[in-house]
């Protein structure tokens, strides 16, 4: 009996030594006993767990439930062990948070309340922590009414178990999350990868596209295979979904280069075979400039119809012939694949109006057309669509013309005579004056050498002065024929607009030139006066001579 008692005491002493204050053990709830809970922890008697020491959130207990507890006190004298589930929970939670702090892993917490203006109180699964206001991070409201009870991920930036001081940051968590996501994104964006993105903005030099939370640039040269100065207006809008091909993703520089055009083959490859010279193709006018019109033959392939190739007659502006959106048929003139240029012709896709033009407009034919353009050297007249003739300024009238606008106006319908047709040079010479009676012939019918004429001085040159005899014929008084006395310049004796009477002393019909002389008139008057003095003074002869001179003057005036 004494041996059994000694063995029992030895066992009791051994059992007590198995536990120490601060140990965490696992126990099973036996029953509730007033304000305490009895827990079997393998000791010779049930351990006592005050209900106030239950873990946060553990308000109801069930017999047989297993829990982790921390030994807070051992009453060796009475053989009673006191335990706390709350302290076991806190110890375990602090250990987990410490490990998270050292490892830099995120933790989950719930915002409880506001701490003045400094920040917020956060529960990390039952452990209080402080969240500075500046570390709340983006994307959420700063008002506690909207934050209270919300669960977020945080990064522990300060930890002290001794002072029970824990500071967390949502901003740092988001930053680390963004960095991880960025690393994963750049790792996935290998050159040649095709991804779908969202247009963020359109600028002069390209389009920014969001690919997985990071902006990449589609440079304007990578939008399409044709050269464009800026992205096509209206083609890209913020929020629009687009597919792009990754050209380069530089993680260190944070730069992503993208391409849209490389999602399909270069249309300029084999372009010469698809559009051989002289072939007829159809296209749409996409742009009209001062020098011509651009026609789209296929996507990103455009050719230029120069102003001179728009019509058989050169228009003032390409818009007089085509407009944007017009469907046209053109002829390929040349293809330069290296420079990505195609020359086209609109007029050559139409019948050539100059074919057989000489038979339609033979020399001497009377034609009718509309004045299309006036220049310093003449007037252009449209005879039919694509065929124009020129009335040279010298063929506008038998009278001198300073500018064609003195005779014709644009849009005026006129009749003219065909003078010459040059099919090779595509020129037709017309005459307006050929329809009028030749004033030179009229002059020759009315005047001859020896006739006395009168008229105003129209021009004064160093060599002489011109006198208008008829509206279309002028005569020249050489400086030597102005006066019997020697003069250095016609301006010494004559002035513009002065009416003079002179005698015709020469007519060159081939050159249509008339020579006049005032001096001859004066000499004849002197000769007549001399005859009057030498003749018998009958009075009758004097009267006859004066009558003759008067008649010459009247004849000149007529």
ZIWO-V850083 format. One line per field, one symbol per residue. ss: DSSP state (a for helix, b for strand, c for the rest). psi: psi as a letter, one per 40 degrees, with the letter a starting at -180 (. if undefined). burial: + if it has 16 or more other ideal C-beta (glycine too) atoms within 10 Angstrom, else -. A space follows every 10 residues. Layout:
BEGIN
ss: ???
psi: ???
burial: ???
END
This chain:
BEGIN
ss: caaaaaaaaa aaaaaaaccc cccbbbbbbb bbbccbbbbb ccccccbbbb aaaccccccc cccccbbbbb bbbbbccccb bbbbaaaaaa aaaaaaaaaa aaacccbbbb bbbbbcccbb bbbccccbbb bbaaaccccc cccaaaaccc bbbbbbbbbb ccccbbbbba aaaaaaaaaa aaaaaaaacc cccbbbbbbb bbbccbbbbb ccccbbbbba aacccccccc cccccccccc bbbbbbbbbb ccccbbbbbc aaaccccccc aaaacccccb bbbbbbbbcc cbbbbbbbcc bbbbbbaaac cccccccaaa ccccccbbbb bbbbbbcccc bbbbbcaaac ccccccaaaa cccccbbbbb bbbbbccbbb bbbbccbbbb bbaaaccccc cccaaacccc ccbbbbbbbb bbccccbbbb bcaaacccaa aaaaaacccc cbbbbbbbbb cccbbbbbbb ccbbbbbbaa acccccccca aaccccccbb bbbbbbbbcc ccbbbbbaaa aaaaaaaaaa aaaaccccca aaaaaaaaaa aaaaaaac
psi: dddddddddd ddddddeeii heihihihhd iigbeihhhh eeieiiihhh deeiihegdh ihhehhihih hdihgddefh hhihdddddd dddddddddd ddefiiihih hdiigbedai hhhgfehiih hideediiei iehddedheh hihihhehhh ddefhhhihd dddddddddd dddddddegi hehhihahhd ihideahhhh gfehhihhid eedieihhdi ihhedhiheh hihihhdihh ddefhhhiid deeiiheehf ddddgiieih iiahheihad eahhhhdihe hiihhideed iehhididee diihehhihi hhdihgddef hhhihddeei iheehfdddd giheihihih hdihideahh hhdihehiih hideedieih hdideediih ehhiiihhdi hgddefhhhi hdeeeihhed ddddddiihe ihiiiihdih ideaihhhdi dehiihhide edidihidid eddiihehhi hihheihgdd efihhihddd dddddddddd ddddiigedd dddddddddd ddddddd.
burial: ---------- --------+- ---++-+-++ -----++++- +-+--+++++ --+++----- +-----+-++ ++-+------ ++++++++++ +-++--+--+ +----++-+- ++-+----++ ++++--+-++ ++--+++--- ------+--- -+-++++-+- -----+++++ ++++-+---- ----++--+- ----+-+-++ -+---++++- ++-+++++-+ -+++++---- +----+---- -+-++++-+- -----+++++ ++----++-- +--++----- +-+-+--+-- -++++-+--+ +++++++-++ +++----+-- ++-----+-+ +++-+----+ -++++++++- --++--+--+ +-----+-+- +-++---+++ +-+--+++++ +-+-++++-- +--+--++-- ---+-++++- +----+-+++ +++-----+- --+---+--- +++++-+--+ ---+++++++ -++++++++- ++-------+ --++-----+ +++++-+--- -+-+++++++ +--+------ ---------- -+-------- -+---+--
END
